Amino acid sequence: MGTQVPIQEGLFTWPSEDPRLIGSECNQCGAVLFPAQSGCPKCASDDTKHRELGKRGSLWTWTIQGFPPKAPPYAGDLENFEPFGVGYIELPGEVKVEARLTTADKDALKIGMEMDLQFLPLYVDDDGNEVITFAFSPAQEQ
Amino acid sequence: MSTPEVAIVGIGMHPFGRTPERSGQEQGVYAVRKALADAGIEWKDVQFAFGGSAAAGAADTMVSKLGLTGLQFINVANGCATGGSALFSAYNTIASGAYDLGIAIGYDKHERGAFRVNTKAGGLGDWYGKNGLALTTQFFGMKINRYMQQHDISHSSLAKVSAKAFRNAEHNENAWRRQPIPEEQILESDMLSYPLTKFMFCSPAEGGVALLLARADKAHKYTDTPIYLNAAAVRSRRWGSFEVMSPWIAIDDGVGPTVDASKAAFEIAGMGPEDIDLAQLQDTEAGAEIMHLAENGFCEHGEQERMMQQGETEIGGRFPVNTDGGCLANGEPVGASGLRQVYENVLQLRGQAGKRQVPNDPKVAYTHVYGAPGISGVTILSR
């Protein structure tokens, strides 16, 4: 087994004891974005800094990806494809982040429910590394 | 109402759907020849062209088939608003006084299945596609899912939108899917992206549309039934809007480009939603038609539930929507889709829509196109 590598450098802190999504914050107007970028779409300044985002948020909306995505670009397992949840998680005071969800059960998903950041393996790359992505799961205590 | 400066004097269309024996460009050429015949003119009379396709090559190459007349031909590439942008550009070229007669052309030919998204071209990292997030279908599922909860829209109303589309298309020889489908079958078909099933989504397709535009004061040279273009407006997204292919949405809620384009078009035309007799609204999926009714100002949020259940948007209803079957029944050749809507409205305003003709002599019609990465185009036509 190879090592665990992030799906993209700079998307989240990795490796880390307590990995976080890396967004950016505008030094002029405070707007928060994900992933981090230069330039602020809210006030048009180019003065931004990196910001590690919160780990808990609420489910703003969701769907379930019911059919296998085209590959490329999709890199996940298509041979044993199982539907997966996708949603936007509103991180309070920061930004709404789009992510895979750890459940694809429509009855387990409710707009407004608390969600926690998770990291999980998505596929194994050509070098045998386990590629890690971020996702959100329903919080244990609702 | 402001005095229109531009008129549509000829229209042409290549049927939508799948035509294996013709390239996308050939379907565009076919549409141009139909439009020329409709106006009774020749290609050499056309002074300028704006044309585009998303997946079927550069439109200006079609002069090698239509004739090398040396005209000004500008390619347009603006995602799902390509056709709308070609029309907008042609409209402004005439309104500016630069030329008297020109053409807007859109055509396309896509591979089967959901759109394969080029994340790089979309300004997104590779991780987004690898992760399984680069699907336009997810956005539509998520937008209507939230909207249904906020505004009490039922699954039954989604099914009614699709059922209407296929029923309207039955009487449209240019449409792709012309077989009526019962609501139960729509609801029970494969769940592609909750709450949207297979028959609630349009599919990428093929087809072409061409529209000849002239100065309004010269329109009668070409046709007895000029249709005036009172407004054409295109808008992109602002802070706080929720758009397709977004790894993030602003924490602040805002309105989308449809609201902005609609307001701009009504202002240019000097009209309001109450002046419109029928509309073609972007229906990438059934929920989009419902949400776009409100975003374009034709009802309050939530009112759609009653409108759908009571059939108010049927051809014989109070406010007919997507009379030609919309994207749901025509499919979406991206470059041509916005022009198809205008083509349908010209037929309706001329009274030439046959079995799907809106009754009571409609005088003003509206089109709305929406697409990635958050653009909308609106036109208002009158006779």
Interface residues (C-beta under 8 A of the other chain):
Chain A: I7 Q8 L11 G23 A31 V32 L33 F34 P35 P41 K42 W60 T61 W62 T63 I64 Q65 G66 F67 P69 K70 P72 P73 Y74 A75 G76 F84 V86 G87 Y88 E90 L91 G93 E94 V95 K96 V97 E98 A99 R100 K106 I111 L122 Y123 V131 T133
Chain B: G113 A114 R116 V117 T119 G125 D126 W127 Y128 G129 K130 N131 G132 L133 A134 L135 Q138 G141 M142 K143 N145 R146 Q149 D190 M191 L192 S193 Y194 P195 L196 W239 S246 P247 W248 I249 A250 I251
